[in-house]
Amino acid sequence: MKVKKIPMRMCSVTRERFPKQELIRVVKTPDGEVKIDLTGKLNGHGAYIKKDLTVLESAKKTKALARALETNIPDSVYTDLEEIMKK
């Protein structure tokens, strides 16, 4: 029996590799809009962040997501990420 491959992705903040299910994808769409992609299928340039509030605080301070997506991240995106992580 074949072993199923687990897709791994790198957190843009901590630079650690995790299974895709443990991360949240943030996407810069072709229009330049920044959205949270819970499906993992949204079109655009994506960056992953670990589902951890301390990592989110670090992302705000170091602007790691802004660097990864090469755009400014609105505060509303950080607020939405915090709500998702608290669930």
VOBA-1610 file (N, C-alpha, C; in pm, whole numbers, padded with zeros to 5 digits, always signed):
BEGIN
Met+00084-00118+00000Met+00000+00000+00000Met+00089+00125+00000Lys+00050+00223-00083Lys+00129+00345-00095Lys+00102+00440+00021Val+00205+00508+00066Val+00192+00608+00171Val+00153+00739+00104Lys+00048+00803+00158Lys+00001+00928+00100Lys+00096+01042+00136Lys+00132+01122+00035Lys+00224+01232+00054Lys+00151+01349+00121Ile+00212+01408+00222Ile+00155+01524+00292Ile+00221+01649+00236Pro+00141+01741+00177Pro+00201+01864+00123Pro+00255+01953+00235Met+00380+01996+00220Met+00444+02082+00319Met+00459+02222+00261Arg+00442+02323+00346Arg+00459+02462+00307Arg+00541+02533+00414Met+00603+02646+00375Met+00686+02722+00468Met+00611+02843+00522Cys+00617+02861+00653Cys+00559+02980+00716Cys+00645+03100+00679Ser+00583+03207+00632Ser+00657+03327+00589Ser+00719+03401+00706Val+00672+03376+00826Val+00721+03448+00944Val+00834+03370+01012Thr+00808+03244+01046Thr+00905+03164+01121Thr+01004+03090+01032Arg+00971+03079+00902Arg+01053+03008+00804Arg+01062+02858+00833Glu+00966+02804+00908Glu+00961+02661+00937Glu+00865+02595+00838Arg+00887+02466+00813Arg+00799+02391+00724Arg+00696+02316+00806Phe+00569+02324+00762Phe+00458+02259+00829Phe+00368+02193+00725Pro+00286+02095+00767Pro+00183+02044+00676Pro+00087+02158+00640Lys+00037+02155+00519Lys-00047+02262+00466Lys-00168+02292+00555Gln-00223+02190+00623Gln-00342+02207+00707Gln-00313+02291+00832Glu-00188+02303+00873Glu-00153+02377+00994Glu-00126+02525+00965Leu-00142+02566+00839Leu-00111+02703+00799Leu-00233+02771+00738Ile-00231+02903+00737Ile-00334+02983+00672Ile-00269+03055+00554Arg-00336+03054+00441Arg-00281+03118+00320Arg-00339+03258+00306Val-00251+03354+00285Val-00289+03493+00258Val-00247+03521+00115Val-00340+03577+00035Val-00317+03592-00109Val-00324+03738-00151Lys-00231+03775-00239Lys-00240+03904-00309Lys-00297+03871-00446Thr-00422+03913-00471Thr-00489+03881-00598Thr-00426+03961-00711Pro-00452+03923-00836Pro-00400+03999-00950Pro-00444+04146-00950Asp-00555+04177-00881Asp-00602+04316-00869Asp-00521+04395-00768Gly-00438+04326-00686Gly-00359+04392-00583Gly-00426+04390-00447Glu-00541+04322-00437Glu-00615+04313-00312Glu-00559+04198-00228Val-00556+04215-00096Val-00506+04111-00006Val-00624+04041+00060Lys-00629+03908+00047Lys-00740+03830+00102Lys-00686+03709+00177Ile-00768+03657+00269Ile-00736+03533+00338Ile-00800+03420+00259Asp-00721+03319+00227Asp-00767+03208+00143Asp-00776+03081+00226Leu-00896+03049+00274Leu-00913+02929+00355Leu-00925+02804+00269Thr-00960+02820+00140Thr-00973+02704+00051Thr-00839+02661-00006Gly-00744+02754-00016Gly-00614+02724-00072Gly-00613+02724-00223Lys-00720+02775-00285Lys-00730+02770-00431Lys-00748+02906-00495Leu-00744+03013-00418Leu-00764+03147-00473Leu-00649+03182-00567Asn-00681+03253-00674Asn-00581+03291-00773Asn-00496+03407-00722Gly-00365+03400-00739Gly-00277+03508-00698Gly-00153+03457-00627His-00072+03552-00581His+00053+03520-00511His+00022+03495-00364Gly+00059+03379-00312Gly+00024+03342-00176Gly+00142+03336-00081Ala+00111+03356+00047Ala+00209+03340+00154Ala+00138+03268+00268Tyr+00210+03185+00339Tyr+00151+03106+00447Tyr+00196+03158+00582Ile+00104+03146+00681Ile+00135+03185+00818Ile+00081+03077+00911Lys+00159+03044+01012Lys+00121+02941+01110Lys+00000+02988+01190Lys-00088+02894+01226Lys-00208+02925+01305Lys-00170+02941+01452Asp-00103+03051+01483Asp-00057+03079+01619Asp-00059+03230+01641Leu-00118+03276+01751Leu-00130+03419+01777Leu+00005+03486+01799Thr+00102+03416+01858Thr+00234+03476+01878Thr+00304+03497+01744Val+00282+03406+01649Val+00340+03421+01515Val+00273+03539+01444Leu+00143+03557+01465Leu+00072+03669+01404Leu+00124+03803+01457Glu+00149+03810+01588Glu+00206+03933+01646Glu+00345+03961+01589Ser+00423+03856+01572Ser+00556+03870+01514Ser+00546+03918+01368Ala+00446+03869+01296Ala+00425+03910+01157Ala+00392+04058+01147Lys+00314+04108+01243Lys+00280+04251+01245Lys+00405+04336+01269Lys+00487+04293+01367Lys+00605+04371+01405Lys+00711+04372+01294Thr+00738+04257+01237Thr+00846+04246+01139Thr+00800+04272+00995Lys+00669+04282+00975Lys+00609+04302+00842Lys+00651+04192+00745Ala+00658+04069+00796Ala+00701+03954+00715Ala+00602+03923+00604Leu+00472+03933+00632Leu+00372+03907+00528Leu+00378+04014+00419Ala+00399+04139+00458Ala+00407+04248+00362Ala+00527+04226+00268Arg+00637+04178+00323Arg+00755+04150+00240Arg+00731+04031+00147Ala+00665+03928+00200Ala+00641+03808+00120Ala+00545+03837+00004Leu+00446+03922+00028Leu+00348+03953-00077Leu+00383+04079-00155Glu+00488+04148-00113Glu+00536+04270-00178Glu+00427+04377-00188Thr+00351+04395-00080Thr+00246+04497-00072Thr+00216+04527+00073Asn+00146+04636+00100Asn+00105+04668+00236Asn-00015+04581+00274Ile-00014+04534+00398Ile-00123+04451+00448Ile-00215+04539+00533Pro-00344+04549+00497Pro-00436+04630+00578Pro-00458+04568+00717Asp-00490+04653+00814Asp-00514+04605+00951Asp-00633+04510+00956Ser-00728+04526+00865Ser-00846+04438+00864Ser-00807+04293+00838Val-00703+04271+00759Val-00657+04134+00731Val-00599+04073+00859Tyr-00520+04150+00933Tyr-00464+04099+01060Tyr-00576+04070+01160Thr-00679+04155+01163Thr-00793+04134+01252Thr-00867+04006+01215Asp-00890+03985+01086Asp-00957+03864+01040Asp-00874+03739+01071Leu-00743+03748+01053Leu-00655+03635+01086Leu-00662+03601+01234Glu-00666+03704+01318Glu-00675+03682+01462Glu-00806+03611+01498Glu-00917+03651+01436Glu-01047+03586+01461Glu-01044+03438+01419Ile-00982+03410+01304Ile-00973+03273+01255Ile-00888+03188+01349Met-00777+03244+01400Met-00687+03169+01487Met-00749+03142+01624Lys-00839+03227+01669Lys-00901+03210+01801Lys-01005+03098+01801Lys-01053+03058+01683Lys-01157+02952+01674Lys-01101+02817+01708
//
